[in-house]
């Protein structure tokens, strides 16, 4: 299985959707994985998986903003629908 570290700036819509699906109410400290990268820096990330890839998405304030903006855009798109049906 391939492992990929992704910064929030490089999140695709598909990876962001996976992240929202896995953490619909947001992530907390217990969801965060800490590890050292090749430069011996401590990285904090959350994990999402596909069939063949594990994505480790770096945690930052901007990631939280990206998730919030994604959810707002989904809600705006859904507001165009009504429950009124005429026969």
Phi and psi in degrees as GROMACS dihedral restraints (atoms count N, CA, C in turn):
[ dihedral_restraints ]
;  ai    aj    ak    al  type     phi  dphi    fc
    3     4     5     6     1   -83.1    20    10
    4     5     6     7     1   140.2    20    10
    6     7     8     9     1  -112.9    20    10
    7     8     9    10     1   133.0    20    10
    9    10    11    12     1  -131.2    20    10
   10    11    12    13     1   127.9    20    10
   12    13    14    15     1   -93.2    20    10
   13    14    15    16     1   127.8    20    10
   15    16    17    18     1  -123.9    20    10
   16    17    18    19     1   130.8    20    10
   18    19    20    21     1   -85.8    20    10
   19    20    21    22     1   153.4    20    10
   21    22    23    24     1   -56.8    20    10
   22    23    24    25     1   -31.5    20    10
   24    25    26    27     1   -66.1    20    10
   25    26    27    28     1   -21.1    20    10
   27    28    29    30     1  -109.3    20    10
   28    29    30    31     1    15.0    20    10
   30    31    32    33     1   -68.5    20    10
   31    32    33    34     1   130.4    20    10
   33    34    35    36     1   -86.8    20    10
   34    35    36    37     1   164.7    20    10
   36    37    38    39     1   -60.6    20    10
   37    38    39    40     1   -35.5    20    10
   39    40    41    42     1   -65.8    20    10
   40    41    42    43     1   -44.3    20    10
   42    43    44    45     1   -67.8    20    10
   43    44    45    46     1   -40.2    20    10
   45    46    47    48     1   -63.0    20    10
   46    47    48    49     1   -39.9    20    10
   48    49    50    51     1   -63.3    20    10
   49    50    51    52     1   -40.6    20    10
   51    52    53    54     1   -62.2    20    10
   52    53    54    55     1   -40.3    20    10
   54    55    56    57     1   -64.0    20    10
   55    56    57    58     1   -44.5    20    10
   57    58    59    60     1   -63.8    20    10
   58    59    60    61     1   -40.6    20    10
   60    61    62    63     1   -63.8    20    10
   61    62    63    64     1   -42.6    20    10
   63    64    65    66     1   -74.6    20    10
   64    65    66    67     1   -36.0    20    10
   66    67    68    69     1  -123.2    20    10
   67    68    69    70     1    66.5    20    10
   69    70    71    72     1   -63.4    20    10
   70    71    72    73     1   -27.1    20    10
   72    73    74    75     1  -103.5    20    10
   73    74    75    76     1    15.5    20    10
   75    76    77    78     1    90.0    20    10
   76    77    78    79     1   168.7    20    10
   78    79    80    81     1  -106.2    20    10
   79    80    81    82     1   158.5    20    10
   81    82    83    84     1  -126.9    20    10
   82    83    84    85     1  -174.7    20    10
   84    85    86    87     1   -57.8    20    10
   85    86    87    88     1   -32.5    20    10
   87    88    89    90     1   -71.0    20    10
   88    89    90    91     1   -17.2    20    10
   90    91    92    93     1   -88.2    20    10
   91    92    93    94     1   -12.6    20    10
   93    94    95    96     1   -85.9    20    10
   94    95    96    97     1   131.1    20    10
   96    97    98    99     1  -102.1    20    10
   97    98    99   100     1   132.6    20    10
   99   100   101   102     1  -112.5    20    10
  100   101   102   103     1   135.4    20    10
  102   103   104   105     1  -155.2    20    10
  103   104   105   106     1   166.6    20    10
  105   106   107   108     1  -101.3    20    10
  106   107   108   109     1   136.5    20    10
  108   109   110   111     1   -87.1    20    10
  109   110   111   112     1  -172.7    20    10
  111   112   113   114     1   -64.4    20    10
  112   113   114   115     1   -23.0    20    10
  114   115   116   117     1   -90.7    20    10
  115   116   117   118     1     9.2    20    10
  117   118   119   120     1    65.4    20    10
  118   119   120   121     1    24.9    20    10
  120   121   122   123     1   -92.5    20    10
  121   122   123   124     1   143.8    20    10
  123   124   125   126     1   -80.2    20    10
  124   125   126   127     1   126.6    20    10
  126   127   128   129     1  -113.9    20    10
  127   128   129   130     1   137.9    20    10
  129   130   131   132     1  -112.8    20    10
  130   131   132   133     1   132.9    20    10
  132   133   134   135     1  -148.9    20    10
  133   134   135   136     1   160.7    20    10
  135   136   137   138     1  -112.0    20    10
  136   137   138   139     1   153.9    20    10
  138   139   140   141     1  -110.2    20    10
  139   140   141   142     1   135.8    20    10
  141   142   143   144     1  -132.0    20    10
  142   143   144   145     1   147.6    20    10
  144   145   146   147     1  -124.1    20    10
  145   146   147   148     1   145.5    20    10
  147   148   149   150     1  -114.2    20    10
  148   149   150   151     1  -174.3    20    10
  150   151   152   153     1   -60.2    20    10
  151   152   153   154     1   -34.5    20    10
  153   154   155   156     1  -122.7    20    10
  154   155   156   157     1     0.1    20    10
  156   157   158   159     1  -139.7    20    10
  157   158   159   160     1   140.6    20    10
  159   160   161   162     1  -105.8    20    10
  160   161   162   163     1   119.4    20    10
  162   163   164   165     1   -98.8    20    10
  163   164   165   166     1   126.2    20    10
  165   166   167   168     1  -106.0    20    10
  166   167   168   169     1   109.0    20    10
  168   169   170   171     1   -98.9    20    10
  169   170   171   172     1   118.4    20    10
  171   172   173   174     1   -58.9    20    10
  172   173   174   175     1   133.1    20    10
  174   175   176   177     1   -86.0    20    10
  175   176   177   178     1   132.8    20    10
  177   178   179   180     1  -160.9    20    10
  178   179   180   181     1   170.0    20    10
  180   181   182   183     1   -60.9    20    10
  181   182   183   184     1   -36.9    20    10
  183   184   185   186     1   -67.8    20    10
  184   185   186   187     1   -30.5    20    10
  186   187   188   189     1   -64.2    20    10
  187   188   189   190     1   -45.9    20    10
  189   190   191   192     1   -59.2    20    10
  190   191   192   193     1   -40.9    20    10
  192   193   194   195     1   -63.7    20    10
  193   194   195   196     1   -40.9    20    10
  195   196   197   198     1   -62.3    20    10
  196   197   198   199     1   -41.9    20    10
  198   199   200   201     1   -64.2    20    10
  199   200   201   202     1   -45.2    20    10
  201   202   203   204     1   -62.5    20    10
  202   203   204   205     1   -44.2    20    10
  204   205   206   207     1   -64.1    20    10
  205   206   207   208     1   -38.6    20    10
  207   208   209   210     1   -61.4    20    10
  208   209   210   211     1   -46.0    20    10
  210   211   212   213     1   -64.9    20    10
  211   212   213   214     1   -38.8    20    10
  213   214   215   216     1   -63.9    20    10
  214   215   216   217     1   -41.0    20    10
  216   217   218   219     1   -65.3    20    10
  217   218   219   220     1   -38.0    20    10
  219   220   221   222     1   -64.2    20    10
  220   221   222   223     1   -44.8    20    10
  222   223   224   225     1   -63.3    20    10
  223   224   225   226     1   -37.7    20    10
  225   226   227   228     1   -65.1    20    10
  226   227   228   229     1   -43.5    20    10
  228   229   230   231     1   -62.1    20    10
  229   230   231   232     1   -39.4    20    10
  231   232   233   234     1   -71.4    20    10
  232   233   234   235     1   -22.3    20    10
  234   235   236   237     1   -69.7    20    10
  235   236   237   238     1   -13.2    20    10
  237   238   239   240     1   -77.2    20    10
  238   239   240   241     1    -8.8    20    10
  240   241   242   243     1   -98.2    20    10
  241   242   243   244     1   149.9    20    10
  243   244   245   246     1  -124.1    20    10
  244   245   246   247     1   163.6    20    10
  246   247   248   249     1   -96.2    20    10
  247   248   249   250     1     5.0    20    10
  249   250   251   252     1   -80.2    20    10
  250   251   252   253     1   127.4    20    10
  252   253   254   255     1  -123.1    20    10
  253   254   255   256     1   136.8    20    10
  255   256   257   258     1  -117.8    20    10
  256   257   258   259     1   140.9    20    10
